[in-house]
Structure formats: C-alpha cells, structure tokens
Amino acid sequence: MPSTRVPKIAATDITPERFFLNRRSFIAAAAGSLALGPPGASRAAALEASASKFTLDEALTPEKDATTYNNFYEFGTGKGDPAANSANFKPAPWTMKIDGLVGKPREFGLEELLAFPLEERIYRMRCVEAWSMVIPWVGFPLAALLDKVEPLGSAKYVAFETVVRPEEMPGQSGYFQPLEWPYREGLRLDEARHPLTILSVGLYGKTLPNQNGAPIRLVVPWKYGFKGIKSIVRISLTETPPPCTWNLAGPNEYGFYANVNPDVDHPRWSQATENRIGEGGFFGANRRDTLPFNGYAEEVASLYAGMDLRANF
Ligand code: MTE
C-alpha cells in the first residue's frame, strides 16, 4: 500500500537507491493499526513514516539479526535473552514523564508519542563491543518533544530512565543483578537537541519489538549503542551531568560521552574495527574500519570543538 503521507524531502535530495530503501518501508497505517495488540513478539503494528534526509544507503542488517541479537539486560545478559524472555512485557498502555528544569513538565501517553510526525531513518549503529548494524528506525527528533516542555535556560543536560518492572523483566528479579536499576542514560542538551538524535518507536516499518526497547527508546547514531536507552518512562532536564548506568558500573571503561572513536580503545579491546552483524565471519576478513563519530563527523564533530576526546571518552 502506498504511504498516505507525502515525504517531507524533495526527491532531488536523495539518491534513487536511498529512495528505494525508504519506499520499501513506507507502510500506510490505517488509523486502527496504532491500536496495539496483545503483548509479545507478534504485536508489531505497521507504522506510517516519511523519508528523511538523515539516511544511509548501506545494506540493511537482516531484520532477524536486529531483533534476536540484542543487549537489554532487564531480560538477561545473553544476546538471545531479550527476544526469548520479553514476551510478557507490556509496552501498552505507557506513559513517559518529562520533568526537571522545564517550563511545562507533563506526561505523554503512547498515543501522543506516536502522533509526532514519524520519519524512517536508516542509521549505522556501533556497539561498544565492536559490532555494528544498519537499522531502519522509525521515530521523531527528540528536539520536537523537548520543544513541547520548554527547557529552562538553566537546563544543560537530559537524563533518561528505563521502566522498572521485575514482574515482567526477569533480569530485574533474579538472584544475580548485573546492573543497578533503573537503567539510566544522559546527554548534554545540545546533543539531545541535535537533529540526528531521535526517539524511536519502530524499526523495519513496524512498532518496536519488546527486545528492541518497546514502546519508545533513544537512538544516537554517533555514540556507542549503550547510550540508546530502551523502554523510557522518564526524561528529566538537569543542570549537572546525570548518572549513567555503564559509567557507574565501569567509569574507566565507559565514559559519559561514549562517542564512537576508533582512536580511543576500550581498556580491554581495540575500537579500531568492527564486525558488521549479518555479514558472517565474526573474527575474520569481514571486519571493517570504524569511522570517527561512526561516520557522522561532518554533522556532529563541531559539538566537541576544543575538547580532548581522550579525556572525554
Ligand atoms: N537499555 C536498557 N534499558 N537496558 C540495556 O541493557 N543495553 C544498551 C542499549 N540500551 C540496554 C539498553 C546496549 S549495551 C546496546 S548495544 C543497545 O541498547 C542495543 O540495542 P539493540 O538491542 O536494539 O540493538
């Protein structure tokens, strides 16, 4: 079915391949398709999205890999655990609270979040574990949401929190707790407002599967994947850098910025190359060079002008 929404970008701004990639995921959503069905992997509903100029023309990671090779410790620490253990998680109904240093603190219901104009954006994603994927996200700029709550002049950072539901998230209820809950992340306000930073509600043209962070998660493509906090229930604007889960767990290994940087190694492994998931050959010839800022330097390097990126890793 053709999209009922006209792409917001002139056709002249995108290459034919890019346009083709985008067209493939244009799925007209009848109003009813946003009424989410029962929880579990089968609940994915079609999402209507327009093309975005912030999109790549690299081969997409197979959807099966993107939805079965995950990090979501609330469902277990194995890559297959999130897909295997998240069927009882209920992503609807959902509310996300925005508070802190804003003029208009408020809650957003899921229907309101899905009503933001959605775009499909094909982003290169780089995990700190030195693997990468190319994902067609569906989402909207975080800046659009922040505008609605009117950040105060004193706001300098944005803090995010994941839901805590041990009854639905087995990784939060077992004897071994790998992390402190809630999972927390943070960005500088200018990073949060950058046009590449999105809140995602879907991938491959459908609503997010539970294992990928349903119903709403952060995507910041120039940073390591752990910054992409999932299943967000709270966003707070703050004056000082907020605590971040992996930074708290291992401050020498995971910095606040976490910008993809092939020149700054993790203390236990190199960050110079990466394995593109789905291409085979985990340790072999298929490794490719990691790009500064994950290939988004042109867009974002100026955010860090004058900063020592070794000290601010
Ligand atoms: N968010 C929460 N709440 N819990 C997590 O364990 N893992 C992070 C990030 N967001 C994580 C999370 C890490 S380490 C990565 S690499 C990405 O999610 C993985 O996202 P994906 O499974 O959609 O590829």
Boltz pocket constraint, residues with backbone or C-beta under 6 A from the ligand:
constraints:
  - pocket:
      binder: B
      contacts: [[A, 66], [A, 69], [A, 70], [A, 71], [A, 72], [A, 73], [A, 74], [A, 127], [A, 128], [A, 162], [A, 183], [A, 211], [A, 212], [A, 213], [A, 224], [A, 225], [A, 226], [A, 227], [A, 228], [A, 229], [A, 230], [A, 231]]
      max_distance: 6.0
